[in-house]
Amino acid sequence: MAASPEALLWRPVHGPAIDLPLVRAGQLVKIWKREAMLDVEVTGVAEDNGRLGQEIRVRYSGVGDAAGEHRQQEIIGIVRGVGDVEMAR
């Protein structure tokens, strides 16, 4: 049985460090942005694998239109941890 990415982060490593993706394509992730007067947090789906500090694409359901339909939005984010992505722009 394969260990989860979280377990691998805390397991002692003997030899070269293992550089595993903290986010995998298709994984549900928390997308967030913090600014002086605003905190935004939504859930999305990673479009790419990503390692710590790497930019990836994330898809989420945007705000509904006048007809109440939600449109898929894609943003670029920076991997900050396991399943954790900060909005880049």
C-alpha positions as CSV (number, residue, x, y, z in Angstrom):
1,M,0.0,0.0,0.0
2,A,1.5,3.4,-1.0
3,A,2.0,6.0,1.7
4,S,0.0,9.3,1.4
5,P,1.9,12.5,0.4
6,E,1.3,13.7,4.0
7,A,2.9,10.7,5.5
8,L,6.0,11.0,3.3
9,L,6.5,14.6,4.4
10,W,7.0,13.6,8.0
11,R,8.9,10.3,7.5
12,P,12.6,10.3,8.0
13,V,14.5,10.2,4.7
14,H,17.8,8.3,4.4
15,G,19.8,9.4,1.4
16,P,18.7,12.0,-1.1
17,A,15.5,14.0,-0.4
18,I,12.4,12.8,-2.2
19,D,10.8,15.6,-4.3
20,L,7.2,14.4,-4.6
21,P,4.3,16.5,-5.9
22,L,2.2,18.0,-3.1
23,V,-0.7,18.4,-5.5
24,R,-1.8,15.9,-8.2
25,A,-3.8,16.6,-11.3
26,G,-7.5,15.9,-10.6
27,Q,-7.1,16.4,-6.8
28,L,-9.5,18.7,-4.9
29,V,-7.5,21.6,-3.5
30,K,-8.1,24.6,-1.4
31,I,-7.5,27.8,-3.4
32,W,-6.9,31.0,-1.3
33,K,-5.8,34.6,-1.4
34,R,-5.1,36.9,1.5
35,E,-4.8,40.6,1.2
36,A,-5.1,43.5,3.7
37,M,-8.9,43.7,3.8
38,L,-9.9,40.5,2.0
39,D,-9.6,36.7,2.6
40,V,-10.9,34.5,-0.2
41,E,-11.0,30.7,0.0
42,V,-12.7,28.3,-2.5
43,T,-12.4,24.6,-3.5
44,G,-11.1,23.7,-7.0
45,V,-9.6,20.9,-9.0
46,A,-5.9,20.9,-9.8
47,E,-5.2,20.6,-13.6
48,D,-1.5,19.9,-13.1
49,N,0.8,18.1,-10.6
50,G,2.7,20.5,-8.5
51,R,5.6,20.6,-6.1
52,L,6.1,23.2,-3.3
53,G,6.4,26.7,-4.8
54,Q,5.5,25.6,-8.3
55,E,2.8,27.3,-10.4
56,I,-0.1,25.1,-11.5
57,R,-3.5,25.6,-13.2
58,V,-6.6,25.1,-11.0
59,R,-10.2,25.0,-12.2
60,Y,-13.2,26.0,-10.1
61,S,-16.9,27.0,-10.5
62,G,-17.1,30.7,-10.8
63,V,-19.9,33.1,-9.9
64,G,-23.2,32.3,-11.5
65,D,-24.6,34.4,-14.3
66,A,-28.1,35.9,-14.5
67,A,-29.6,32.5,-15.4
68,G,-28.0,31.0,-12.4
69,E,-25.5,28.9,-14.3
70,H,-22.0,28.5,-12.9
71,R,-19.1,28.8,-15.4
72,Q,-15.8,27.0,-15.0
73,Q,-12.9,29.4,-14.3
74,E,-9.2,28.6,-14.5
75,I,-6.6,30.4,-12.5
76,I,-2.9,30.1,-11.9
77,G,-1.9,29.3,-8.3
78,I,1.3,28.5,-6.3
79,V,1.5,25.2,-4.4
80,R,2.0,26.0,-0.7
81,G,1.3,22.6,0.8
82,V,-0.5,19.3,0.4
83,G,-3.8,20.2,-1.4
84,D,-3.1,23.9,-0.7
85,V,-2.8,26.5,-3.5
86,E,-2.4,30.3,-3.2
87,M,-4.0,32.3,-6.0
88,A,-1.1,33.9,-8.0
89,R,-3.1,36.3,-10.3
